């Protein structure tokens, strides 16, 4: 069963790996990685971090296909 917790998720669509890394680096500044951004079975780029204000954020930096 789902347990209520203080996290919130955001999906960030980027146009390149460089853009994904730039967003990730800004969000993690002063925070910590809960799951380092990397390729996962469900996403090309996925990471989970706790920002400097202790908000839980998920970043799904999957590249847009144009």
CHARMM internal coordinates of N, CA and C (Angstrom, degrees):
IC EDIT
DIST 1 N 1 CA 1.4508
DIST 1 CA 1 C 1.5366
ANGL 1 N 1 CA 1 C 109.23
DIST 1 C 2 N 1.3048
ANGL 1 CA 1 C 2 N 115.58
DIHE 1 N 1 CA 1 C 2 N 146.47
DIST 2 N 2 CA 1.4555
ANGL 1 C 2 N 2 CA 121.84
DIHE 1 CA 1 C 2 N 2 CA 179.39
DIST 2 CA 2 C 1.5184
ANGL 2 N 2 CA 2 C 111.34
DIHE 1 C 2 N 2 CA 2 C -69.07
DIST 2 C 3 N 1.3415
ANGL 2 CA 2 C 3 N 117.15
DIHE 2 N 2 CA 2 C 3 N 131.02
DIST 3 N 3 CA 1.4596
ANGL 2 C 3 N 3 CA 122.02
DIHE 2 CA 2 C 3 N 3 CA 175.77
DIST 3 CA 3 C 1.5151
ANGL 3 N 3 CA 3 C 109.05
DIHE 2 C 3 N 3 CA 3 C -103.67
DIST 3 C 4 N 1.3095
ANGL 3 CA 3 C 4 N 117.49
DIHE 3 N 3 CA 3 C 4 N 132.63
DIST 4 N 4 CA 1.4572
ANGL 3 C 4 N 4 CA 122.18
DIHE 3 CA 3 C 4 N 4 CA 176.52
DIST 4 CA 4 C 1.5205
ANGL 4 N 4 CA 4 C 109.16
DIHE 3 C 4 N 4 CA 4 C -63.92
DIST 4 C 5 N 1.3440
ANGL 4 CA 4 C 5 N 116.31
DIHE 4 N 4 CA 4 C 5 N 136.50
DIST 5 N 5 CA 1.4622
ANGL 4 C 5 N 5 CA 120.81
DIHE 4 CA 4 C 5 N 5 CA 179.06
DIST 5 CA 5 C 1.5255
ANGL 5 N 5 CA 5 C 108.50
DIHE 4 C 5 N 5 CA 5 C -145.41
DIST 5 C 6 N 1.3367
ANGL 5 CA 5 C 6 N 118.84
DIHE 5 N 5 CA 5 C 6 N 170.47
DIST 6 N 6 CA 1.4645
ANGL 5 C 6 N 6 CA 121.49
DIHE 5 CA 5 C 6 N 6 CA -174.83
DIST 6 CA 6 C 1.5248
ANGL 6 N 6 CA 6 C 114.86
DIHE 5 C 6 N 6 CA 6 C -84.93
DIST 6 C 7 N 1.3286
ANGL 6 CA 6 C 7 N 118.62
DIHE 6 N 6 CA 6 C 7 N 14.81
DIST 7 N 7 CA 1.4634
ANGL 6 C 7 N 7 CA 119.26
DIHE 6 CA 6 C 7 N 7 CA -175.75
DIST 7 CA 7 C 1.5310
ANGL 7 N 7 CA 7 C 111.88
DIHE 6 C 7 N 7 CA 7 C -87.21
DIST 7 C 8 N 1.3191
ANGL 7 CA 7 C 8 N 113.43
DIHE 7 N 7 CA 7 C 8 N 160.02
DIST 8 N 8 CA 1.4601
ANGL 7 C 8 N 8 CA 122.60
DIHE 7 CA 7 C 8 N 8 CA 174.39
DIST 8 CA 8 C 1.5178
ANGL 8 N 8 CA 8 C 106.73
DIHE 7 C 8 N 8 CA 8 C -140.16
DIST 8 C 9 N 1.3111
ANGL 8 CA 8 C 9 N 117.53
DIHE 8 N 8 CA 8 C 9 N 142.32
DIST 9 N 9 CA 1.4640
ANGL 8 C 9 N 9 CA 121.25
DIHE 8 CA 8 C 9 N 9 CA -177.47
DIST 9 CA 9 C 1.5211
ANGL 9 N 9 CA 9 C 111.06
DIHE 8 C 9 N 9 CA 9 C -114.35
DIST 9 C 10 N 1.3293
ANGL 9 CA 9 C 10 N 113.99
DIHE 9 N 9 CA 9 C 10 N 141.96
DIST 10 N 10 CA 1.4552
ANGL 9 C 10 N 10 CA 122.09
DIHE 9 CA 9 C 10 N 10 CA 174.56
DIST 10 CA 10 C 1.5208
ANGL 10 N 10 CA 10 C 107.80
DIHE 9 C 10 N 10 CA 10 C -129.43
DIST 10 C 11 N 1.3090
ANGL 10 CA 10 C 11 N 116.62
DIHE 10 N 10 CA 10 C 11 N 141.95
DIST 11 N 11 CA 1.4475
ANGL 10 C 11 N 11 CA 120.75
DIHE 10 CA 10 C 11 N 11 CA 172.68
DIST 11 CA 11 C 1.5248
ANGL 11 N 11 CA 11 C 107.10
DIHE 10 C 11 N 11 CA 11 C -107.89
DIST 11 C 12 N 1.3252
ANGL 11 CA 11 C 12 N 116.34
DIHE 11 N 11 CA 11 C 12 N 127.47
DIST 12 N 12 CA 1.4587
ANGL 11 C 12 N 12 CA 121.78
DIHE 11 CA 11 C 12 N 12 CA -179.02
DIST 12 CA 12 C 1.5217
ANGL 12 N 12 CA 12 C 107.58
DIHE 11 C 12 N 12 CA 12 C -115.00
DIST 12 C 13 N 1.3190
ANGL 12 CA 12 C 13 N 116.98
DIHE 12 N 12 CA 12 C 13 N 115.99
DIST 13 N 13 CA 1.4619
ANGL 12 C 13 N 13 CA 121.34
DIHE 12 CA 12 C 13 N 13 CA 177.30
DIST 13 CA 13 C 1.5234
ANGL 13 N 13 CA 13 C 108.88
DIHE 12 C 13 N 13 CA 13 C -93.87
DIST 13 C 14 N 1.3245
ANGL 13 CA 13 C 14 N 115.78
DIHE 13 N 13 CA 13 C 14 N 122.35
DIST 14 N 14 CA 1.4603
ANGL 13 C 14 N 14 CA 121.89
DIHE 13 CA 13 C 14 N 14 CA -179.28
DIST 14 CA 14 C 1.5172
ANGL 14 N 14 CA 14 C 109.39
DIHE 13 C 14 N 14 CA 14 C -117.18
DIST 14 C 15 N 1.3229
ANGL 14 CA 14 C 15 N 115.76
DIHE 14 N 14 CA 14 C 15 N 160.79
DIST 15 N 15 CA 1.4567
ANGL 14 C 15 N 15 CA 120.58
DIHE 14 CA 14 C 15 N 15 CA -178.34
DIST 15 CA 15 C 1.5232
ANGL 15 N 15 CA 15 C 113.40
DIHE 14 C 15 N 15 CA 15 C -93.32
DIST 15 C 16 N 1.3327
ANGL 15 CA 15 C 16 N 117.20
DIHE 15 N 15 CA 15 C 16 N -8.97
DIST 16 N 16 CA 1.4663
ANGL 15 C 16 N 16 CA 120.47
DIHE 15 CA 15 C 16 N 16 CA -179.89
DIST 16 CA 16 C 1.5248
ANGL 16 N 16 CA 16 C 109.93
DIHE 15 C 16 N 16 CA 16 C -156.51
DIST 16 C 17 N 1.3173
ANGL 16 CA 16 C 17 N 115.42
DIHE 16 N 16 CA 16 C 17 N 163.77
DIST 17 N 17 CA 1.4623
ANGL 16 C 17 N 17 CA 120.84
DIHE 16 CA 16 C 17 N 17 CA 175.54
DIST 17 CA 17 C 1.5240
ANGL 17 N 17 CA 17 C 109.71
DIHE 16 C 17 N 17 CA 17 C -63.60
DIST 17 C 18 N 1.3314
ANGL 17 CA 17 C 18 N 117.37
DIHE 17 N 17 CA 17 C 18 N -38.84
DIST 18 N 18 CA 1.4674
ANGL 17 C 18 N 18 CA 120.57
DIHE 17 CA 17 C 18 N 18 CA 178.60
DIST 18 CA 18 C 1.5288
ANGL 18 N 18 CA 18 C 111.22
DIHE 17 C 18 N 18 CA 18 C -60.33
DIST 18 C 19 N 1.3296
ANGL 18 CA 18 C 19 N 116.32
DIHE 18 N 18 CA 18 C 19 N -43.18
DIST 19 N 19 CA 1.4701
ANGL 18 C 19 N 19 CA 119.59
DIHE 18 CA 18 C 19 N 19 CA 178.36
DIST 19 CA 19 C 1.5273
ANGL 19 N 19 CA 19 C 110.76
DIHE 18 C 19 N 19 CA 19 C -64.88
DIST 19 C 20 N 1.3252
ANGL 19 CA 19 C 20 N 116.56
DIHE 19 N 19 CA 19 C 20 N -40.58
DIST 20 N 20 CA 1.4674
ANGL 19 C 20 N 20 CA 120.80
DIHE 19 CA 19 C 20 N 20 CA 177.28
DIST 20 CA 20 C 1.5287
ANGL 20 N 20 CA 20 C 110.39
DIHE 19 C 20 N 20 CA 20 C -59.84
DIST 20 C 21 N 1.3308
ANGL 20 CA 20 C 21 N 116.47
DIHE 20 N 20 CA 20 C 21 N -46.16
DIST 21 N 21 CA 1.4697
ANGL 20 C 21 N 21 CA 120.67
DIHE 20 CA 20 C 21 N 21 CA 179.37
DIST 21 CA 21 C 1.5232
ANGL 21 N 21 CA 21 C 111.41
DIHE 20 C 21 N 21 CA 21 C -62.85
DIST 21 C 22 N 1.3266
ANGL 21 CA 21 C 22 N 117.30
DIHE 21 N 21 CA 21 C 22 N -38.81
DIST 22 N 22 CA 1.4584
ANGL 21 C 22 N 22 CA 121.16
DIHE 21 CA 21 C 22 N 22 CA 179.20
DIST 22 CA 22 C 1.5340
ANGL 22 N 22 CA 22 C 110.92
DIHE 21 C 22 N 22 CA 22 C -63.02
DIST 22 C 23 N 1.3172
ANGL 22 CA 22 C 23 N 116.44
DIHE 22 N 22 CA 22 C 23 N -45.61
DIST 23 N 23 CA 1.4777
ANGL 22 C 23 N 23 CA 120.65
DIHE 22 CA 22 C 23 N 23 CA 178.23
DIST 23 CA 23 C 1.5223
ANGL 23 N 23 CA 23 C 109.69
DIHE 22 C 23 N 23 CA 23 C -63.40
DIST 23 C 24 N 1.3259
ANGL 23 CA 23 C 24 N 116.81
DIHE 23 N 23 CA 23 C 24 N -47.02
DIST 24 N 24 CA 1.4670
ANGL 23 C 24 N 24 CA 121.58
DIHE 23 CA 23 C 24 N 24 CA -179.72
DIST 24 CA 24 C 1.5347
ANGL 24 N 24 CA 24 C 110.67
DIHE 23 C 24 N 24 CA 24 C -57.65
DIST 24 C 25 N 1.3329
ANGL 24 CA 24 C 25 N 116.84
DIHE 24 N 24 CA 24 C 25 N -47.29
DIST 25 N 25 CA 1.4608
ANGL 24 C 25 N 25 CA 121.30
DIHE 24 CA 24 C 25 N 25 CA -177.86
DIST 25 CA 25 C 1.5309
ANGL 25 N 25 CA 25 C 112.20
DIHE 24 C 25 N 25 CA 25 C -63.11
DIST 25 C 26 N 1.3176
ANGL 25 CA 25 C 26 N 117.15
DIHE 25 N 25 CA 25 C 26 N -35.49
DIST 26 N 26 CA 1.4718
ANGL 25 C 26 N 26 CA 119.92
DIHE 25 CA 25 C 26 N 26 CA 176.78
DIST 26 CA 26 C 1.5226
ANGL 26 N 26 CA 26 C 111.20
DIHE 25 C 26 N 26 CA 26 C -69.95
DIST 26 C 27 N 1.3283
ANGL 26 CA 26 C 27 N 116.78
DIHE 26 N 26 CA 26 C 27 N -41.51
DIST 27 N 27 CA 1.4677
ANGL 26 C 27 N 27 CA 120.13
DIHE 26 CA 26 C 27 N 27 CA -178.58
DIST 27 CA 27 C 1.5295
ANGL 27 N 27 CA 27 C 112.46
DIHE 26 C 27 N 27 CA 27 C -69.50
DIST 27 C 28 N 1.3279
ANGL 27 CA 27 C 28 N 116.84
DIHE 27 N 27 CA 27 C 28 N -35.96
DIST 28 N 28 CA 1.4663
ANGL 27 C 28 N 28 CA 119.67
DIHE 27 CA 27 C 28 N 28 CA -175.13
DIST 28 CA 28 C 1.5304
ANGL 28 N 28 CA 28 C 112.79
DIHE 27 C 28 N 28 CA 28 C -84.26
DIST 28 C 29 N 1.3196
ANGL 28 CA 28 C 29 N 118.01
DIHE 28 N 28 CA 28 C 29 N -11.55
DIST 29 N 29 CA 1.4664
ANGL 28 C 29 N 29 CA 121.81
DIHE 28 CA 28 C 29 N 29 CA -179.91
DIST 29 CA 29 C 1.5364
ANGL 29 N 29 CA 29 C 109.90
DIHE 28 C 29 N 29 CA 29 C -53.68
DIST 29 C 30 N 1.3137
ANGL 29 CA 29 C 30 N 116.18
DIHE 29 N 29 CA 29 C 30 N 118.04
DIST 30 N 30 CA 1.4563
ANGL 29 C 30 N 30 CA 121.34
DIHE 29 CA 29 C 30 N 30 CA -179.19
DIST 30 CA 30 C 1.5268
ANGL 30 N 30 CA 30 C 113.96
DIHE 29 C 30 N 30 CA 30 C 81.47
DIST 30 C 31 N 1.3230
ANGL 30 CA 30 C 31 N 116.79
DIHE 30 N 30 CA 30 C 31 N 0.92
DIST 31 N 31 CA 1.4688
ANGL 30 C 31 N 31 CA 121.17
DIHE 30 CA 30 C 31 N 31 CA -179.91
DIST 31 CA 31 C 1.5145
ANGL 31 N 31 CA 31 C 110.96
DIHE 30 C 31 N 31 CA 31 C -115.33
DIST 31 C 32 N 1.3292
ANGL 31 CA 31 C 32 N 116.50
DIHE 31 N 31 CA 31 C 32 N -159.28
DIST 32 N 32 CA 1.4620
ANGL 31 C 32 N 32 CA 121.46
DIHE 31 CA 31 C 32 N 32 CA -179.81
DIST 32 CA 32 C 1.5262
ANGL 32 N 32 CA 32 C 109.69
DIHE 31 C 32 N 32 CA 32 C -139.84
DIST 32 C 33 N 1.3323
ANGL 32 CA 32 C 33 N 115.23
DIHE 32 N 32 CA 32 C 33 N 149.81
DIST 33 N 33 CA 1.4586
ANGL 32 C 33 N 33 CA 121.26
DIHE 32 CA 32 C 33 N 33 CA 176.51
DIST 33 CA 33 C 1.5181
ANGL 33 N 33 CA 33 C 109.31
DIHE 32 C 33 N 33 CA 33 C -83.58
DIST 33 C 34 N 1.3193
ANGL 33 CA 33 C 34 N 115.96
DIHE 33 N 33 CA 33 C 34 N 126.04
DIST 34 N 34 CA 1.4653
ANGL 33 C 34 N 34 CA 121.07
DIHE 33 CA 33 C 34 N 34 CA 172.77
DIST 34 CA 34 C 1.5394
ANGL 34 N 34 CA 34 C 108.00
DIHE 33 C 34 N 34 CA 34 C -85.30
DIST 34 C 35 N 1.3432
ANGL 34 CA 34 C 35 N 115.22
DIHE 34 N 34 CA 34 C 35 N -34.63
DIST 35 N 35 CA 1.4606
ANGL 34 C 35 N 35 CA 123.88
DIHE 34 CA 34 C 35 N 35 CA 173.77
DIST 35 CA 35 C 1.5200
ANGL 35 N 35 CA 35 C 105.53
DIHE 34 C 35 N 35 CA 35 C -144.98
DIST 35 C 36 N 1.3256
ANGL 35 CA 35 C 36 N 116.46
DIHE 35 N 35 CA 35 C 36 N 114.94
DIST 36 N 36 CA 1.4663
ANGL 35 C 36 N 36 CA 121.01
DIHE 35 CA 35 C 36 N 36 CA -177.61
DIST 36 CA 36 C 1.5194
ANGL 36 N 36 CA 36 C 110.04
DIHE 35 C 36 N 36 CA 36 C -59.49
DIST 36 C 37 N 1.3309
ANGL 36 CA 36 C 37 N 116.61
DIHE 36 N 36 CA 36 C 37 N 140.47
DIST 37 N 37 CA 1.4650
ANGL 36 C 37 N 37 CA 120.24
DIHE 36 CA 36 C 37 N 37 CA -179.43
DIST 37 CA 37 C 1.5244
ANGL 37 N 37 CA 37 C 109.79
DIHE 36 C 37 N 37 CA 37 C -63.32
DIST 37 C 38 N 1.3441
ANGL 37 CA 37 C 38 N 115.45
DIHE 37 N 37 CA 37 C 38 N 130.61
DIST 38 N 38 CA 1.4569
ANGL 37 C 38 N 38 CA 121.38
DIHE 37 CA 37 C 38 N 38 CA -176.23
DIST 38 CA 38 C 1.5276
ANGL 38 N 38 CA 38 C 108.09
DIHE 37 C 38 N 38 CA 38 C -170.57
DIST 38 C 39 N 1.3090
ANGL 38 CA 38 C 39 N 116.63
DIHE 38 N 38 CA 38 C 39 N 175.85
DIST 39 N 39 CA 1.4594
ANGL 38 C 39 N 39 CA 121.51
DIHE 38 CA 38 C 39 N 39 CA 175.24
DIST 39 CA 39 C 1.5246
ANGL 39 N 39 CA 39 C 108.81
DIHE 38 C 39 N 39 CA 39 C -73.10
DIST 39 C 40 N 1.3113
ANGL 39 CA 39 C 40 N 115.49
DIHE 39 N 39 CA 39 C 40 N 135.24
DIST 40 N 40 CA 1.4593
ANGL 39 C 40 N 40 CA 122.03
DIHE 39 CA 39 C 40 N 40 CA 178.01
DIST 40 CA 40 C 1.5268
ANGL 40 N 40 CA 40 C 108.30
DIHE 39 C 40 N 40 CA 40 C -126.71
DIST 40 C 41 N 1.3249
ANGL 40 CA 40 C 41 N 118.54
DIHE 40 N 40 CA 40 C 41 N 163.59
DIST 41 N 41 CA 1.4746
ANGL 40 C 41 N 41 CA 120.20
DIHE 40 CA 40 C 41 N 41 CA 179.53
DIST 41 CA 41 C 1.5359
ANGL 41 N 41 CA 41 C 112.90
DIHE 40 C 41 N 41 CA 41 C -57.80
DIST 41 C 42 N 1.3156
ANGL 41 CA 41 C 42 N 116.98
DIHE 41 N 41 CA 41 C 42 N -27.19
DIST 42 N 42 CA 1.4647
ANGL 41 C 42 N 42 CA 121.01
DIHE 41 CA 41 C 42 N 42 CA -176.27
DIST 42 CA 42 C 1.5333
ANGL 42 N 42 CA 42 C 113.30
DIHE 41 C 42 N 42 CA 42 C -101.82
DIST 42 C 43 N 1.3308
ANGL 42 CA 42 C 43 N 118.38
DIHE 42 N 42 CA 42 C 43 N -3.87
DIST 43 N 43 CA 1.4649
ANGL 42 C 43 N 43 CA 120.78
DIHE 42 CA 42 C 43 N 43 CA -176.87
DIST 43 CA 43 C 1.5239
ANGL 43 N 43 CA 43 C 110.92
DIHE 42 C 43 N 43 CA 43 C -159.87
DIST 43 C 44 N 1.3346
ANGL 43 CA 43 C 44 N 116.01
DIHE 43 N 43 CA 43 C 44 N 145.31
DIST 44 N 44 CA 1.4627
ANGL 43 C 44 N 44 CA 120.58
DIHE 43 CA 43 C 44 N 44 CA 176.44
DIST 44 CA 44 C 1.5258
ANGL 44 N 44 CA 44 C 111.69
DIHE 43 C 44 N 44 CA 44 C -65.33
DIST 44 C 45 N 1.3292
ANGL 44 CA 44 C 45 N 117.71
DIHE 44 N 44 CA 44 C 45 N -36.05
DIST 45 N 45 CA 1.4661
ANGL 44 C 45 N 45 CA 123.11
DIHE 44 CA 44 C 45 N 45 CA 179.29
DIST 45 CA 45 C 1.5209
ANGL 45 N 45 CA 45 C 107.06
DIHE 44 C 45 N 45 CA 45 C -140.89
DIST 45 C 46 N 1.3198
ANGL 45 CA 45 C 46 N 117.26
DIHE 45 N 45 CA 45 C 46 N 116.84
DIST 46 N 46 CA 1.4541
ANGL 45 C 46 N 46 CA 121.68
DIHE 45 CA 45 C 46 N 46 CA 179.54
DIST 46 CA 46 C 1.5111
ANGL 46 N 46 CA 46 C 108.88
DIHE 45 C 46 N 46 CA 46 C -140.72
DIST 46 C 47 N 1.3181
ANGL 46 CA 46 C 47 N 116.26
DIHE 46 N 46 CA 46 C 47 N 136.43
DIST 47 N 47 CA 1.4556
ANGL 46 C 47 N 47 CA 120.67
DIHE 46 CA 46 C 47 N 47 CA 175.34
DIST 47 CA 47 C 1.5096
ANGL 47 N 47 CA 47 C 110.00
DIHE 46 C 47 N 47 CA 47 C -147.61
DIST 47 C 48 N 1.3096
ANGL 47 CA 47 C 48 N 115.81
DIHE 47 N 47 CA 47 C 48 N 159.54
DIST 48 N 48 CA 1.4526
ANGL 47 C 48 N 48 CA 121.96
DIHE 47 CA 47 C 48 N 48 CA 179.64
DIST 48 CA 48 C 1.5141
ANGL 48 N 48 CA 48 C 106.28
DIHE 47 C 48 N 48 CA 48 C -134.78
DIST 48 C 49 N 1.3383
ANGL 48 CA 48 C 49 N 115.78
DIHE 48 N 48 CA 48 C 49 N 128.20
DIST 49 N 49 CA 1.4586
ANGL 48 C 49 N 49 CA 118.36
DIHE 48 CA 48 C 49 N 49 CA -178.16
DIST 49 CA 49 C 1.5120
ANGL 49 N 49 CA 49 C 111.63
DIHE 48 C 49 N 49 CA 49 C -138.49
DIST 49 C 50 N 1.3026
ANGL 49 CA 49 C 50 N 113.58
DIHE 49 N 49 CA 49 C 50 N 161.85
DIST 50 N 50 CA 1.4608
ANGL 49 C 50 N 50 CA 122.37
DIHE 49 CA 49 C 50 N 50 CA 172.43
DIST 50 CA 50 C 1.5238
ANGL 50 N 50 CA 50 C 104.66
DIHE 49 C 50 N 50 CA 50 C -113.16
DIST 50 C 51 N 1.3301
ANGL 50 CA 50 C 51 N 117.43
DIHE 50 N 50 CA 50 C 51 N 116.94
DIST 51 N 51 CA 1.4642
ANGL 50 C 51 N 51 CA 120.04
DIHE 50 CA 50 C 51 N 51 CA -175.03
DIST 51 CA 51 C 1.5287
ANGL 51 N 51 CA 51 C 111.47
DIHE 50 C 51 N 51 CA 51 C -76.09
DIST 51 C 52 N 1.3357
ANGL 51 CA 51 C 52 N 116.35
DIHE 51 N 51 CA 51 C 52 N 177.92
DIST 52 N 52 CA 1.4652
ANGL 51 C 52 N 52 CA 120.79
DIHE 51 CA 51 C 52 N 52 CA -175.87
DIST 52 CA 52 C 1.5149
ANGL 52 N 52 CA 52 C 112.72
DIHE 51 C 52 N 52 CA 52 C -63.96
DIST 52 C 53 N 1.3165
ANGL 52 CA 52 C 53 N 117.20
DIHE 52 N 52 CA 52 C 53 N -18.10
DIST 53 N 53 CA 1.4703
ANGL 52 C 53 N 53 CA 120.56
DIHE 52 CA 52 C 53 N 53 CA 176.93
DIST 53 CA 53 C 1.5233
ANGL 53 N 53 CA 53 C 111.54
DIHE 52 C 53 N 53 CA 53 C -95.86
DIST 53 C 54 N 1.3406
ANGL 53 CA 53 C 54 N 116.36
DIHE 53 N 53 CA 53 C 54 N 7.80
DIST 54 N 54 CA 1.4580
ANGL 53 C 54 N 54 CA 124.74
DIHE 53 CA 53 C 54 N 54 CA 178.22
DIST 54 CA 54 C 1.5206
ANGL 54 N 54 CA 54 C 113.39
DIHE 53 C 54 N 54 CA 54 C 67.95
DIST 54 C 55 N 1.3249
ANGL 54 CA 54 C 55 N 116.23
DIHE 54 N 54 CA 54 C 55 N 30.10
DIST 55 N 55 CA 1.4576
ANGL 54 C 55 N 55 CA 120.14
DIHE 54 CA 54 C 55 N 55 CA 170.97
DIST 55 CA 55 C 1.5228
ANGL 55 N 55 CA 55 C 107.41
DIHE 54 C 55 N 55 CA 55 C -89.14
DIST 55 C 56 N 1.2928
ANGL 55 CA 55 C 56 N 117.07
DIHE 55 N 55 CA 55 C 56 N 136.77
DIST 56 N 56 CA 1.4570
ANGL 55 C 56 N 56 CA 120.22
DIHE 55 CA 55 C 56 N 56 CA 175.00
DIST 56 CA 56 C 1.5170
ANGL 56 N 56 CA 56 C 108.19
DIHE 55 C 56 N 56 CA 56 C -81.76
DIST 56 C 57 N 1.3120
ANGL 56 CA 56 C 57 N 116.17
DIHE 56 N 56 CA 56 C 57 N 128.40
DIST 57 N 57 CA 1.4605
ANGL 56 C 57 N 57 CA 120.63
DIHE 56 CA 56 C 57 N 57 CA 179.98
DIST 57 CA 57 C 1.5202
ANGL 57 N 57 CA 57 C 109.54
DIHE 56 C 57 N 57 CA 57 C -130.47
DIST 57 C 58 N 1.2855
ANGL 57 CA 57 C 58 N 115.67
DIHE 57 N 57 CA 57 C 58 N 140.56
DIST 58 N 58 CA 1.4620
ANGL 57 C 58 N 58 CA 120.25
DIHE 57 CA 57 C 58 N 58 CA 172.21
DIST 58 CA 58 C 1.5171
ANGL 58 N 58 CA 58 C 107.32
DIHE 57 C 58 N 58 CA 58 C -111.22
DIST 58 C 59 N 1.3041
ANGL 58 CA 58 C 59 N 115.95
DIHE 58 N 58 CA 58 C 59 N 137.89
DIST 59 N 59 CA 1.4568
ANGL 58 C 59 N 59 CA 121.13
DIHE 58 CA 58 C 59 N 59 CA 179.64
DIST 59 CA 59 C 1.5159
ANGL 59 N 59 CA 59 C 107.79
DIHE 58 C 59 N 59 CA 59 C -122.24
DIST 59 C 60 N 1.3033
ANGL 59 CA 59 C 60 N 115.46
DIHE 59 N 59 CA 59 C 60 N 117.81
DIST 60 N 60 CA 1.4490
ANGL 59 C 60 N 60 CA 120.08
DIHE 59 CA 59 C 60 N 60 CA 176.07
DIST 60 CA 60 C 1.5167
ANGL 60 N 60 CA 60 C 106.10
DIHE 59 C 60 N 60 CA 60 C -110.15
DIST 60 C 61 N 1.3265
ANGL 60 CA 60 C 61 N 117.26
DIHE 60 N 60 CA 60 C 61 N 92.29
DIST 61 N 61 CA 1.4515
ANGL 60 C 61 N 61 CA 122.46
DIHE 60 CA 60 C 61 N 61 CA -174.60
DIST 61 CA 61 C 1.5122
ANGL 61 N 61 CA 61 C 112.36
DIHE 60 C 61 N 61 CA 61 C -87.51
DIST 61 C 62 N 1.2999
ANGL 61 CA 61 C 62 N 117.10
DIHE 61 N 61 CA 61 C 62 N 49.13
DIST 62 N 62 CA 1.4434
ANGL 61 C 62 N 62 CA 121.32
DIHE 61 CA 61 C 62 N 62 CA -179.53
DIST 62 CA 62 C 1.5303
ANGL 62 N 62 CA 62 C 109.37
DIHE 61 C 62 N 62 CA 62 C -71.26
DIST 62 C 63 N 1.3083
ANGL 62 CA 62 C 63 N 116.80
DIHE 62 N 62 CA 62 C 63 N 132.02
DIST 63 N 63 CA 1.4541
ANGL 62 C 63 N 63 CA 121.10
DIHE 62 CA 62 C 63 N 63 CA -178.98
DIST 63 CA 63 C 1.5199
ANGL 63 N 63 CA 63 C 111.09
DIHE 62 C 63 N 63 CA 63 C -68.37
DIST 63 C 64 N 1.3247
ANGL 63 CA 63 C 64 N 115.93
DIHE 63 N 63 CA 63 C 64 N 139.84
DIST 64 N 64 CA 1.4610
ANGL 63 C 64 N 64 CA 121.86
DIHE 63 CA 63 C 64 N 64 CA 175.37
DIST 64 CA 64 C 1.5231
ANGL 64 N 64 CA 64 C 108.95
DIHE 63 C 64 N 64 CA 64 C -75.32
DIST 64 C 65 N 1.3027
ANGL 64 CA 64 C 65 N 115.34
DIHE 64 N 64 CA 64 C 65 N 139.30
DIST 65 N 65 CA 1.4539
ANGL 64 C 65 N 65 CA 120.69
DIHE 64 CA 64 C 65 N 65 CA 174.06
DIST 65 CA 65 C 1.5056
ANGL 65 N 65 CA 65 C 107.98
DIHE 64 C 65 N 65 CA 65 C -100.10
DIST 65 C 66 N 1.3323
ANGL 65 CA 65 C 66 N 116.96
DIHE 65 N 65 CA 65 C 66 N 120.74
DIST 66 N 66 CA 1.4671
ANGL 65 C 66 N 66 CA 120.68
DIHE 65 CA 65 C 66 N 66 CA -175.87
DIST 66 CA 66 C 1.5045
ANGL 66 N 66 CA 66 C 111.14
DIHE 65 C 66 N 66 CA 66 C -106.59
END
COOR INIT
IC SEED 1 N 1 CA 1 C
IC BUILD
